Amino acid sequence: MAEKDKNMALAHIMQAIGSNSLKPPHTLFSGGLSSDAPFFPEDILVWKSSSDQTVTDVAIHQRMILKIILSGELVSIVDGLQIPMKAGDMILFFPYQFHSARLLCAPSDYSFLAVTFTEKTRNYSPLLPLKNHLLTPDADDARNIVAIIRAYLQRDRYSPESGILSLMEILFAQRRKILHAEMGNRTSASFPRDTADRISDYFRNHFNEQISLKTVASEFGISEETIRRIFHRSYGEITPGKLIRRLRMQFAVEMLEHTEEPIARIAEKCGYADTFVFSKAFRRLTGLSPQKYRKNHRET
């Protein structure tokens, strides 16, 4: 059987080569295949919503989340953008984006599959073309999603590597579709950025600086009260102050888990001039001091 498989593989290789000469290159240092978007996902988790966990509250995560709607209809609200979705649609949430769902159906009729992951170097820029786009899976995507589920469940001899490669195929197939559509001047699936989206982007890009509602209001040429109203209308209970604190704490968690930076340096990188104030804020959110959190994480 092994000999037959080997001969079949060889026949496919020879067919692919065909009449092409494939001469040895003059140099081995240039001219080969390479990716314009190096990206390697890891730590992939897969879960399905339950009837009592529809997750409609505003959420912020430090992981990438590919969300596939299995049933029901809703409006996904991502950084203030309202994106209608129905069964079969997908969306990709980036780290530190905050999002929620407004259901257009009964909670019992709503369910979704979540594929969450990180990237080895924490470099998510290759996937930016997918940000705030409505994604629609095709048959190939569906097969890859099945492969991810089976690999995660360790079923049917699917290896972890097959799940990782399947996820990469989904992400980059969708990326190619979006870039191709934009190059062809066709209507993109992206949604227009509004004031709330621009302000939340500003917070994400400057949360580690000494910013305040006053400085942000000055930056956008609007009043502080207007910013409060925009946030209340778009994000409910998430105030500008809460957003900054949550962004800082999530960044702190990332630093504590994945670096050896001293606590004082992490506090500084999170926008805190005083290490004591940082530690107090961290303990208030997590129930642990930064030192204790790092120690517990290393022991698990």
C-alpha positions in Angstrom: 0.0 0.0 0.0 2.8 2.4 0.9 4.5 1.6 -2.5 1.3 2.3 -4.3 0.8 5.6 -2.5 4.4 6.6 -3.2 3.9 5.9 -7.0 0.7 7.8 -7.0 2.3 10.8 -5.4 5.2 10.6 -7.8 2.8 10.5 -10.8 1.0 13.7 -9.5 4.4 15.5 -9.1 5.5 14.5 -12.6 2.1 15.7 -14.0 2.6 19.0 -12.3 6.1 19.4 -13.8 4.8 18.5 -17.3 6.9 19.9 -20.1 8.3 22.7 -17.9 12.1 22.5 -17.7 12.5 23.7 -14.1 16.2 24.3 -14.6 18.3 24.9 -11.5 18.5 28.6 -10.7 21.6 30.7 -11.2 21.5 31.8 -7.6 19.8 30.4 -4.5 19.4 33.8 -2.8 16.6 35.4 -4.8 13.7 34.9 -7.1 11.9 32.2 -5.2 8.4 32.0 -3.7 7.7 34.1 -0.7 4.6 35.4 1.1 3.7 39.1 1.1 1.9 38.4 4.4 3.9 36.2 6.8 1.5 34.9 9.5 1.4 31.8 11.6 -1.5 31.2 14.0 -1.1 29.3 17.3 -3.0 28.4 20.4 -6.2 27.8 18.5 -9.4 27.3 20.6 -12.8 26.4 19.1 -16.1 26.8 21.0 -19.8 27.1 20.2 -22.2 29.4 22.0 -24.7 27.8 24.4 -28.3 28.8 25.0 -27.3 30.7 28.1 -24.2 32.3 26.6 -25.1 34.3 23.5 -22.5 37.0 24.4 -24.3 40.2 23.6 -22.5 42.3 26.1 -19.7 44.6 25.0 -16.4 42.6 25.0 -12.7 43.2 24.4 -10.3 40.4 23.9 -6.5 40.1 23.5 -7.0 37.2 20.9 -8.1 37.1 17.3 -11.6 35.7 17.0 -13.2 34.3 13.8 -16.9 34.3 14.5 -19.2 32.2 12.3 -23.0 32.7 12.7 -24.7 29.3 12.8 -28.3 30.5 13.3 -30.3 33.6 13.8 -29.9 37.3 12.7 -28.1 40.1 14.4 -26.2 43.4 14.0 -22.6 43.1 15.1 -21.4 46.4 16.5 -17.6 46.7 16.1 -16.0 50.0 17.3 -19.3 51.7 16.6 -19.8 50.2 13.1 -23.1 48.3 12.7 -22.7 45.2 10.5 -25.8 43.2 9.8 -25.2 39.4 9.9 -27.2 36.2 9.4 -26.5 32.5 9.4 -23.5 31.6 7.3 -21.8 35.0 7.7 -18.4 35.4 9.4 -16.4 38.3 10.9 -12.9 38.6 12.3 -12.4 40.5 15.6 -8.9 41.9 16.2 -7.2 42.1 19.6 -8.5 45.1 21.7 -11.4 45.8 19.3 -14.5 46.0 21.4 -17.7 44.5 20.0 -21.2 43.5 20.9 -24.2 41.9 19.2 -27.8 43.3 18.9 -30.0 40.4 18.2 -32.8 40.6 15.6 -34.2 37.2 16.7 -35.0 35.4 19.9 -31.9 34.5 22.0 -32.8 30.8 21.7 -32.6 31.1 17.9 -29.1 32.6 17.9 -25.9 30.6 17.9 -22.3 31.0 16.7 -19.0 29.2 16.4 -15.9 31.0 17.6 -12.3 30.1 16.4 -9.9 32.1 18.5 -6.1 32.2 18.2 -3.0 34.2 18.6 0.0 34.8 16.3 3.5 33.7 17.2 5.0 37.2 16.9 1.8 39.0 17.8 1.9 40.6 14.4 -1.7 40.9 13.0 -1.0 43.5 10.4 -1.2 40.9 7.5 -4.9 40.5 8.3 -5.8 44.2 8.4 -7.6 44.0 5.0 -10.2 41.8 6.8 -10.8 44.3 9.6 -14.5 45.4 9.9 -15.5 43.4 6.8 -18.4 41.0 6.5 -17.0 37.7 5.4 -18.9 35.0 3.5 -17.5 31.4 3.5 -17.5 29.3 0.4 -17.3 25.6 0.0 -13.5 25.5 0.5 -13.9 27.6 3.7 -16.5 25.3 5.0 -14.2 22.3 4.4 -11.4 24.1 6.2 -13.7 25.0 9.2 -14.7 21.3 9.4 -10.9 20.4 9.4 -10.3 22.9 12.2 -13.1 21.5 14.4 -11.9 17.9 13.8 -8.3 18.8 14.6 -9.4 20.6 17.7 -11.5 17.6 18.8 -8.7 15.3 17.8 -11.1 13.4 15.5 -10.6 11.3 12.4 -6.8 11.5 12.6 -6.7 15.2 12.0 -3.5 16.6 13.3 -3.0 20.0 15.0 -1.0 21.1 11.9 -3.9 20.4 9.6 -6.1 22.7 11.8 -3.5 25.4 11.7 -3.1 25.2 7.9 -6.8 25.2 7.4 -7.2 28.3 9.4 -4.5 30.0 7.4 -6.2 29.0 4.2 -9.5 30.5 5.3 -7.9 33.8 6.4 -5.8 34.3 3.3 -8.5 33.2 0.9 -10.8 35.9 2.4 -7.9 38.3 2.2 -7.3 37.7 -1.5 -11.1 38.1 -2.2 -11.1 41.5 -0.4 -7.9 42.8 -2.0 -9.1 41.6 -5.5 -12.4 43.3 -5.1 -10.8 46.6 -4.0 -8.3 46.5 -6.9 -11.1 45.9 -9.3 -13.0 48.9 -8.0 -15.9 46.8 -7.0 -18.0 47.4 -3.9 -16.0 46.3 -0.9 -17.7 44.7 2.1 -16.2 47.3 4.4 -18.3 49.7 6.3 -17.7 53.5 6.5 -15.8 54.8 9.5 -17.8 57.1 11.7 -16.8 59.4 14.5 -17.1 56.8 17.2 -14.8 54.4 15.1 -12.2 57.1 14.6 -12.2 58.1 18.3 -11.9 54.5 19.4 -9.0 54.0 17.0 -7.4 57.1 18.6 -7.8 55.5 22.1 -6.3 52.2 20.9 -3.3 54.0 19.4 -2.7 56.3 22.3 -3.9 54.5 25.4 -0.3 54.2 26.7 0.1 58.0 26.7 -1.1 60.6 29.2 -4.4 61.2 27.4 -7.7 62.5 28.9 -11.2 63.3 27.6 -10.1 66.9 27.3 -7.1 66.1 25.0 -9.2 63.8 22.9 -12.0 66.4 22.5 -9.3 68.9 21.4 -7.9 66.4 18.9 -11.3 65.9 17.2 -12.5 69.5 17.7 -15.7 68.5 19.6 -16.8 68.9 23.2 -16.2 66.4 26.0 -19.9 66.0 26.4 -20.3 65.1 22.7 -17.7 62.3 23.1 -19.6 61.0 26.1 -22.8 61.0 24.1 -21.2 59.2 21.2 -19.8 56.5 23.5 -23.1 56.1 25.3 -25.0 55.7 22.0 -22.5 53.4 20.4 -21.1 51.3 23.4 -23.7 51.6 26.2 -21.9 51.3 29.5 -18.3 51.5 28.0 -17.2 55.1 28.9 -14.0 56.6 27.4 -12.4 56.2 30.8 -13.4 52.5 31.1 -12.1 51.9 27.5 -8.7 53.3 28.3 -8.4 51.3 31.5 -9.4 48.1 29.8 -7.0 48.7 26.9 -4.2 49.3 29.4 -5.0 46.3 31.5 -5.2 44.0 28.6 -1.9 45.2 27.3 -0.5 44.7 30.8 -1.7 41.1 30.8 -0.1 40.5 27.4 3.2 41.9 28.7 3.1 39.9 31.9 2.4 36.7 30.1 4.8 37.0 27.2 7.7 39.2 28.4 10.2 39.4 31.2 9.8 43.2 31.4 10.0 44.6 35.0 6.7 45.7 36.5 7.8 49.3 36.6 8.6 49.2 32.8 5.2 47.6 32.1 3.4 50.3 34.1 5.3 52.9 32.0 4.4 51.2 28.7 0.7 51.1 29.8 0.7 54.9 30.4 1.1 54.9 34.2 3.7 57.3 35.6 3.4 55.7 39.1 4.0 51.9 39.5 1.8 51.9 42.7 -1.2 53.4 40.8 -0.7 50.8 38.1 -0.5 47.9 40.5 -3.6 49.1 42.3 -5.6 49.4 39.1 -4.4 45.9 38.0 -5.4 44.4 41.3 -8.8 46.1 41.1 -9.5 44.5 37.7 -8.0 41.0 38.2 -7.9 40.5 42.0 -4.2 39.9 41.8 -1.1 42.0 41.9 1.0 42.1 38.7 3.7 40.0 40.4 1.2 37.4 41.6 -0.5 37.3 38.2 2.8 36.7 36.4 3.8 34.0 38.9 0.4 32.2 38.6 0.6 32.3 34.8 4.1 30.8 34.7 3.0 28.0 37.0 0.0 26.9 34.9 
